[in-house]
Amino acid sequence: MAGSGRIAIVTGAGSGVGRAAALALAADGWAVALAGRRRDQLEETAKLAGDATTVVVPTDVTDPASVEALFGTVRDRFGRVDLLFNNAGVGAPGVPLEDLPISEWRKVVETNLNGMFYCIQQAFKVMKAQDPRGGRIINNGSISAYAPRPNSIAYTATKHGVTGLTKTASLDGRKYDIAVGQIDIGNAETPMAARMKDGVPQADGSIRPEPLMPVEHVGRAVAFMASLPLDTNVLFMTIMATKMPFVGRG
């Protein structure tokens, strides 16, 4: 599926997992639309992509009109959308759930759940109407889609919700030749996760450092999922630092 003429949109492409995925896709020959809130960070990703075809599209995924404009811009520029890496996400302060400000709860829900739905909806509208029909959507879940960390109710609840989006969109996309899958990422070395090597709260109340994996490996995993033909789908992939405390009791 990858190669000349294949068009991808990556949200949250200005840093971390989004940047790593955008660069991996670009290296595989995709033209990549870089979406995110900060133009300067998106332009830095474009520079890192070198001679690859990229376009910077500042986007606020919490605004349905902004998401619609993103897909319209890409369709007008390239004629189609073959891949959406639905990646943009935020966390909330690690405070007891009874102390979490409602404003922080809403911010996380707006980005991680509502924003992801807005992008899926626009991708469906474009992909089912284009010729050849169809495309692929890869949602960024998390280990938190399966198991919570202490004091993480907003992030964990939304990432569980992403799994519901993935399963339903995968089912509803069949009739349009749209393949939908999810990548669940554990402890990649990104700005959001860098604190883990200094120690983070564990379920038993202790504070312990956790191992991290290079974020480039996540980018390669996304590119692999994207490389498959549309009659084959990775519904769920978990990629994690091998020794992170997830499997078993630690």
C-alpha positions as CSV (number, residue, x, y, z in Angstrom):
1,M,0.0,0.0,0.0
2,A,2.9,2.4,0.7
3,G,4.7,4.1,-2.0
4,S,4.4,6.9,-4.6
5,G,1.0,8.5,-4.6
6,R,-0.1,7.4,-1.2
7,I,-1.3,10.2,1.1
8,A,-1.2,10.1,4.9
9,I,-2.5,12.5,7.6
10,V,-0.8,12.4,10.9
11,T,-2.3,14.4,13.8
12,G,-0.1,15.5,16.7
13,A,2.8,15.4,14.2
14,G,4.8,18.1,15.8
15,S,6.5,15.9,18.5
16,G,6.8,12.5,20.1
17,V,5.0,9.6,18.6
18,G,3.3,11.7,15.9
19,R,6.7,13.0,14.6
20,A,8.2,9.5,14.7
21,A,5.3,8.1,12.7
22,A,5.3,10.9,10.2
23,L,9.1,10.5,9.6
24,A,8.7,6.7,9.2
25,L,5.9,7.1,6.7
26,A,7.8,9.7,4.8
27,A,10.8,7.4,4.6
28,D,8.5,4.7,3.2
29,G,7.5,7.0,0.4
30,W,4.2,8.4,1.7
31,A,3.2,12.1,1.2
32,V,2.4,13.2,4.7
33,A,0.1,16.0,5.9
34,L,1.4,17.2,9.2
35,A,-1.4,18.3,11.5
36,G,-1.1,19.8,15.0
37,R,-1.6,23.0,17.0
38,R,1.9,24.5,16.7
39,R,3.1,25.5,13.2
40,D,6.7,25.8,14.3
41,Q,6.9,22.2,15.6
42,L,5.2,20.9,12.4
43,E,7.7,22.8,10.3
44,E,10.5,21.2,12.3
45,T,9.0,17.8,11.5
46,A,8.9,18.7,7.8
47,K,12.6,19.7,7.9
48,L,13.5,16.4,9.5
49,A,11.6,14.6,6.7
50,G,14.1,16.0,4.2
51,D,13.2,15.7,0.6
52,A,10.0,13.8,1.3
53,T,6.7,15.3,0.3
54,T,5.0,16.9,3.3
55,V,2.5,19.7,3.9
56,V,2.0,21.6,7.2
57,V,-1.6,22.0,8.2
58,P,-2.1,23.7,11.6
59,T,-5.2,22.0,13.1
60,D,-7.1,21.9,16.4
61,V,-8.6,18.5,16.6
62,T,-11.1,19.6,19.3
63,D,-12.7,21.9,16.7
64,P,-14.8,20.0,14.2
65,A,-14.5,22.8,11.7
66,S,-10.7,22.8,11.9
67,V,-10.7,19.0,11.4
68,E,-13.0,19.3,8.4
69,A,-10.7,22.0,7.0
70,L,-7.7,19.7,7.4
71,F,-9.2,16.9,5.4
72,G,-10.4,19.4,2.8
73,T,-7.0,20.9,2.4
74,V,-5.4,17.5,1.9
75,R,-8.1,16.3,-0.5
76,D,-7.7,19.6,-2.5
77,R,-3.9,19.2,-2.5
78,F,-3.5,15.5,-3.2
79,G,-6.9,14.4,-4.4
80,R,-7.4,11.7,-1.8
81,V,-6.5,10.4,1.7
82,D,-5.2,6.9,2.1
83,L,-4.2,6.9,5.7
84,L,-5.1,8.7,8.9
85,F,-2.8,8.2,11.9
86,N,-5.2,9.5,14.6
87,N,-2.6,10.3,17.2
88,A,-3.2,13.7,18.9
89,G,-3.7,13.3,22.6
90,V,-3.1,15.0,26.0
91,G,-2.9,14.0,29.6
92,A,-4.0,15.6,32.9
93,P,-2.2,16.3,36.1
94,G,-1.6,13.2,38.2
95,V,-3.8,14.1,41.1
96,P,-6.4,12.1,43.0
97,L,-9.5,11.8,41.0
98,E,-11.6,13.7,43.6
99,D,-9.2,16.7,43.1
100,L,-9.1,16.7,39.3
101,P,-10.5,20.0,38.0
102,I,-13.4,19.6,35.7
103,S,-11.7,21.8,33.2
104,E,-8.8,19.3,33.0
105,W,-11.3,16.4,32.6
106,R,-13.0,18.2,29.7
107,K,-9.7,19.1,28.0
108,V,-8.7,15.5,27.9
109,V,-12.1,14.3,26.7
110,E,-12.2,16.9,24.0
111,T,-8.8,16.0,22.6
112,N,-8.5,12.2,23.2
113,L,-12.0,11.1,22.6
114,N,-14.0,13.9,20.8
115,G,-11.1,14.9,18.6
116,M,-10.4,11.4,17.6
117,F,-14.0,10.9,16.6
118,Y,-14.1,14.1,14.5
119,C,-11.0,12.8,12.6
120,I,-12.5,9.4,12.1
121,Q,-15.8,10.9,10.8
122,Q,-14.0,13.1,8.3
123,A,-11.8,10.3,7.2
124,F,-14.9,8.1,6.5
125,K,-16.5,10.9,4.5
126,V,-13.4,11.3,2.3
127,M,-12.3,7.6,2.0
128,K,-15.7,6.2,1.0
129,A,-16.2,8.8,-1.7
130,Q,-12.8,8.6,-3.4
131,D,-11.7,6.4,-6.3
132,P,-10.2,3.9,-5.6
133,R,-12.4,3.8,-2.6
134,G,-11.3,3.1,1.0
135,G,-8.2,3.7,3.2
136,R,-6.8,3.0,6.6
137,I,-7.2,4.6,10.0
138,I,-4.8,3.8,12.8
139,N,-5.9,5.1,16.2
140,N,-3.4,5.8,19.0
141,G,-4.6,3.9,22.0
142,S,-2.2,3.2,24.9
143,I,-1.4,0.6,27.5
144,S,-4.0,2.8,29.4
145,A,-6.6,1.4,27.1
146,Y,-6.2,-1.8,29.1
147,A,-4.7,-1.0,32.5
148,P,-4.8,2.3,34.5
149,R,-2.0,4.0,36.3
150,P,-2.7,5.7,39.7
151,N,-4.4,9.1,39.4
152,S,-5.0,8.8,35.7
153,I,-8.8,8.7,35.4
154,A,-9.2,11.2,32.5
155,Y,-6.5,9.7,30.3
156,T,-7.4,6.1,31.1
157,A,-11.2,6.6,30.5
158,T,-10.6,8.3,27.2
159,K,-8.1,5.6,26.0
160,H,-10.6,2.9,26.9
161,G,-13.0,5.0,24.8
162,V,-10.6,4.9,21.9
163,T,-10.9,1.1,21.9
164,G,-14.6,1.5,21.5
165,L,-14.1,3.9,18.6
166,T,-11.7,1.5,17.0
167,K,-13.9,-1.5,17.2
168,T,-17.0,0.3,16.0
169,A,-15.2,2.1,13.1
170,S,-13.6,-1.2,12.1
171,L,-17.0,-2.7,11.8
172,D,-18.7,0.2,10.1
173,G,-15.7,0.7,7.7
174,R,-16.0,-2.7,6.1
175,K,-18.6,-1.7,3.6
176,Y,-16.4,1.2,2.4
177,D,-13.1,-0.7,2.3
178,I,-11.8,1.2,5.3
179,A,-9.5,-0.8,7.6
180,V,-9.4,0.5,11.2
181,G,-6.8,-0.6,13.8
182,Q,-5.2,0.6,17.0
183,I,-1.7,0.8,18.3
184,D,-1.3,0.7,22.0
185,I,2.0,2.2,23.1
186,G,3.8,1.6,26.4
187,N,6.7,3.7,27.6
188,A,8.1,5.3,24.5
189,E,10.7,8.0,25.1
190,T,8.8,11.1,24.3
191,P,8.4,14.4,26.1
192,M,5.1,13.2,27.6
193,A,6.8,10.0,29.0
194,A,10.3,11.2,29.8
195,R,9.5,11.5,33.5
196,M,9.1,7.7,33.8
197,K,12.9,7.1,33.9
198,D,13.0,9.4,37.0
199,G,10.3,7.4,38.8
200,V,6.5,7.4,38.6
201,P,3.8,6.1,41.0
202,Q,3.1,2.4,41.0
203,A,-0.1,0.6,42.0
204,D,1.4,-0.3,45.4
205,G,2.1,3.3,46.2
206,S,5.8,3.2,45.6
207,I,7.7,5.5,43.2
208,R,9.9,3.6,40.7
209,P,11.7,4.4,37.5
210,E,10.5,2.5,34.4
211,P,12.3,1.5,31.2
212,L,11.6,3.4,28.0
213,M,12.0,2.4,24.4
214,P,13.2,4.6,21.5
215,V,10.1,6.3,20.0
216,E,11.5,5.5,16.5
217,H,10.4,1.9,17.0
218,V,6.8,3.1,17.4
219,G,7.1,5.0,14.1
220,R,8.3,1.8,12.4
221,A,5.4,-0.1,13.9
222,V,2.9,2.5,12.5
223,A,4.6,2.3,9.1
224,F,4.3,-1.5,9.1
225,M,0.5,-1.3,9.9
226,A,0.2,1.2,7.1
227,S,2.1,-0.9,4.6
228,L,-0.5,-3.7,4.6
229,P,-3.1,-4.1,1.8
230,L,-6.6,-3.0,2.7
231,D,-7.8,-6.6,2.8
232,T,-5.5,-7.2,5.8
233,N,-5.7,-5.4,9.1
234,V,-3.9,-5.2,12.4
235,L,-6.8,-4.6,14.7
236,F,-4.7,-4.1,17.8
237,M,-1.0,-3.9,18.2
238,T,0.8,-3.5,21.6
239,I,4.3,-2.1,21.4
240,M,6.1,-1.5,24.7
241,A,9.4,-1.4,26.5
242,T,10.0,-5.0,27.2
243,K,10.6,-4.6,30.9
244,M,7.9,-2.1,31.7
245,P,5.5,-3.1,34.5
246,F,2.4,-4.2,32.5
247,V,2.4,-7.9,32.1
248,G,1.8,-9.8,35.3
249,R,2.2,-7.9,38.6
250,G,5.2,-5.8,37.7
